[in-house]
Amino acid sequence: MKHLPTVAGILLGLLFIMSAVVVLFGLAPTPTMPEGTPIAMFMTAFATTGYLTFIKVLELIGGILLAIPKTRNIGLLVLGPIIVNILAFHIFITGGEGLWNPLLLLIVALALYLLWVGRKAFAGLLN
């Protein structure tokens, strides 16, 4: 149990690092979205403005910080809003489609677990 937060941090960090690297270096083809759908409009706005690149750079930095035990809480602070936005995308843009994706559930569960483990460190932000 002593090493569980370290394993969870490394696993969650690697998920975000891999996701960022694939997009930043173009290692996989961009999936095509059905024209005129809210998903296509949303992703087009993200990609053409450069905002997606900005988010992926933050995911890379946050993933690296999360994988290092001493900087885990800073990594959670960077990735927390990104995780909330991923959930919001699935709730509002896709209408709940993909919300029960096992990978998304794993990301949310690991983030909540790490937030719980580091709750004493985050308590100072609330005072």
C-alpha positions as CSV (number, residue, x, y, z in Angstrom):
1,M,0.0,0.0,0.0
2,K,3.0,2.3,0.6
3,H,3.9,2.3,-3.1
4,L,0.4,2.5,-4.5
5,P,0.4,6.3,-4.9
6,T,3.7,6.2,-6.7
7,V,2.4,3.5,-9.1
8,A,-0.8,5.4,-9.6
9,G,1.1,8.7,-10.3
10,I,3.4,7.0,-12.8
11,L,0.6,5.2,-14.6
12,L,-1.5,8.4,-14.9
13,G,1.5,10.4,-15.8
14,L,2.4,8.0,-18.6
15,L,-1.1,8.0,-19.9
16,F,-1.0,11.8,-20.3
17,I,2.6,11.8,-21.7
18,M,1.7,9.2,-24.3
19,S,-1.4,11.1,-25.3
20,A,0.5,14.3,-25.7
21,V,3.4,12.8,-27.6
22,V,1.1,11.1,-30.1
23,V,-0.6,14.4,-31.0
24,L,2.4,16.7,-30.7
25,F,4.6,14.5,-33.0
26,G,1.8,13.3,-35.3
27,L,2.4,9.7,-34.6
28,A,-1.2,8.7,-35.4
29,P,-3.6,9.9,-38.1
30,T,-6.2,12.4,-36.9
31,P,-9.6,10.7,-36.9
32,T,-12.2,12.3,-39.2
33,M,-15.3,13.7,-37.6
34,P,-18.7,13.7,-39.2
35,E,-19.1,17.1,-40.9
36,G,-21.4,19.6,-39.2
37,T,-21.6,17.8,-35.8
38,P,-20.8,19.6,-32.6
39,I,-17.8,17.3,-32.1
40,A,-16.3,18.3,-35.5
41,M,-16.9,22.0,-34.9
42,F,-15.4,21.8,-31.4
43,M,-12.3,19.9,-32.5
44,T,-11.8,22.1,-35.6
45,A,-11.8,25.2,-33.4
46,F,-9.3,23.5,-31.1
47,A,-7.0,22.4,-33.9
48,T,-7.0,25.4,-36.1
49,T,-6.4,28.0,-33.3
50,G,-3.4,26.1,-31.8
51,Y,-5.3,25.6,-28.6
52,L,-5.0,21.8,-28.9
53,T,-1.2,22.1,-29.1
54,F,-1.2,24.3,-25.9
55,I,-3.3,21.7,-24.1
56,K,-1.1,18.9,-25.2
57,V,2.0,20.7,-24.0
58,L,0.3,21.2,-20.6
59,E,-0.6,17.4,-20.7
60,L,3.1,16.6,-21.4
61,I,4.4,18.8,-18.6
62,G,1.7,17.7,-16.2
63,G,2.3,14.0,-17.0
64,I,6.0,14.4,-16.3
65,L,5.4,16.2,-13.1
66,L,2.8,13.6,-12.0
67,A,5.2,10.7,-12.7
68,I,7.8,12.2,-10.3
69,P,6.7,11.6,-6.7
70,K,8.0,14.9,-5.3
71,T,6.2,17.0,-7.9
72,R,3.0,14.8,-8.1
73,N,0.7,17.5,-6.5
74,I,1.9,20.2,-9.0
75,G,1.2,17.8,-11.8
76,L,-2.3,17.2,-10.4
77,L,-2.8,21.0,-10.3
78,V,-1.8,21.2,-14.0
79,L,-3.9,18.2,-15.1
80,G,-6.9,18.7,-12.9
81,P,-8.6,21.3,-15.1
82,I,-7.7,19.3,-18.2
83,I,-9.4,16.2,-16.7
84,V,-12.5,18.3,-15.8
85,N,-12.6,19.6,-19.4
86,I,-12.4,16.1,-20.8
87,L,-15.4,15.1,-18.7
88,A,-17.2,18.3,-19.7
89,F,-16.5,17.5,-23.4
90,H,-18.1,14.0,-23.0
91,I,-21.1,15.3,-21.1
92,F,-21.9,18.4,-23.1
93,I,-20.4,18.0,-26.6
94,T,-20.9,14.3,-27.1
95,G,-24.1,14.0,-25.0
96,G,-22.6,11.4,-22.7
97,E,-21.2,9.2,-25.5
98,G,-17.8,7.9,-24.4
99,L,-18.4,8.9,-20.8
100,W,-18.2,5.3,-19.7
101,N,-15.0,4.6,-21.6
102,P,-12.8,2.4,-19.4
103,L,-9.7,4.5,-20.1
104,L,-11.6,7.7,-19.1
105,L,-12.8,6.0,-16.0
106,L,-9.3,4.9,-15.1
107,I,-8.0,8.4,-15.6
108,V,-10.7,9.9,-13.3
109,A,-10.3,7.1,-10.7
110,L,-6.5,7.6,-10.6
111,A,-6.7,11.3,-10.4
112,L,-9.3,11.2,-7.6
113,Y,-7.2,8.6,-5.7
114,L,-4.1,10.8,-6.0
115,L,-6.1,13.9,-4.9
116,W,-7.3,11.9,-1.9
117,V,-3.8,10.8,-1.0
118,G,-2.5,14.3,-1.2
119,R,-5.5,16.0,0.4
120,K,-3.4,17.4,3.3
121,A,-1.2,19.2,0.9
122,F,-4.1,20.6,-1.0
123,A,-6.0,21.6,2.2
124,G,-3.6,24.6,2.4
125,L,-5.1,25.9,-0.9
126,L,-8.6,26.1,0.7
127,N,-7.5,28.3,3.7
